[in-house]
């Protein structure tokens, strides 16, 4: 009975999370966020041809999730995984550009719902695949590319709910050792990100730690936790640690300065970098290595998916990867066009390989 109550509460929390993520930040309500945004920029598309980085993302093809890599303009697609019977999702490229970590949803024969979500890492050319562990929701790299932080699953039972996590743990690549975060009260986090100086982590929290739904900054090596007071979810810190990007709503991606020099971390100079119009949602923002661009995914709202289309592992036809100018507003270009549930883009530094 206790497990049933927990599942019911979690289901209600998902509905509330979707409602909260759909709200606009304070002061934005009068700006008509659902008005048509500026169209894609042909001039910006030409500029992307000269960007020397690649982008890794998840895509659903022939009934299977794979990780693909493309150039910044969407050309030269490469399947990094090529595993027809294994589902790879949520790629994160190491800061040194040599490896990528990801999660894998494992099914039993004939099952419609996965049995377990596991985490792995491999070389960016697809070789050297190594398992991190079972029951892991999401993973991200430490700034030295020698450790991976991850969110353990809250339940043994599989769920697509993105916030069904309990705690934060670290995995050391050299020794294969798992250690717990000093703060044992971290709960219901998702979309974890580790700062460039190694001192901070940011994540969305929902229905945990005394918060309804907000973006938190917390010490990577200590126990202090701070509410950044920016409505929305799925934050990403720039490679230099000085800026943050996040989904301010289903229709707006924002950027701001990430200031850690005061008594508490704060986000200053907030502004919209990309806007969309209902029913086309925008999510999964990620900074380029030089901080000049952001990649994100864009696609229509979908019903009857057992969750929102932006959730990990849910097939969302019509979703594609886009790139935008981080220093402008809605100067963007769609770099994939097949709509094969292309989500969770992550930049790879220049000369990082990515081909077999």
Secondary structure, DSSP 8 states (H G I E B T S, - for coil): -HHHHHHHHHHHHHHHHHHHHTS--TT-GGG-TTS------HHHHHHHTT---EEEEEEEETTEEEEEEEETTS-S-EES---TT-EEEEEEE-TTSSEEEEEEEE--TT-SS-SEEEEEEEETTS-S-EEEEESEEEEEE-TTSSEEEEEEBS-SS----TT-BB--EEEETTT--EEE-S-TT-BSEEEEEE-TTSSEEEEEEEEETTEEEEEEEEESSS--EEE----SEEEEE-TTSSEEEEEEETTEEEEEEEE-SSSS-EEEEEEEEEE--TTEEEEEEEE-TTSSEEEEEEEE--SSSSS-TTSTT---TT-EEEEEETTSSS-EEE---S-S--EEEEEE-TT-----
